[in-house]
Amino acid sequence: MHQEPWSKEGFDRIVLATDSRYVFDGVSGVHKWKEEGWKFADGSPVENRDLWEALIDEFRELEKEGTLAQFWLIPREWNEADEYAKEAAVSCSSSDVPRQNG
């Protein structure tokens, strides 16, 4: 998410805007999932556990550096980056871009 600590740039918090209800709800529920052994209330496993754990680790690092990360759920029509992200995803899926194995 960054190279230099955000706090060195004078930021004590960053706000990440997302139009994804999945991401927003996931960030809100990730600590409960962890406490419940990475399972939902119905006993089914949480998908993308590795990605959620990586996100938690990143938040911890930010907090150690003195920066709080917050999420803001925005309407899809406010997300100007959505079109570019979709283009990049299509481009990467159809090219020989090396993929990192988890």
Secondary structure, DSSP 8 states (H G I E B T S, - for coil): --SS-GGGGT-SEEEEEE--HHHHHHHHHHHHHHHTTSB-TTS-B-TTHHHHHHHHHHHHHHHHTT-EEEEEE--GGG-TTHHHHHHHHHHHHTS-------
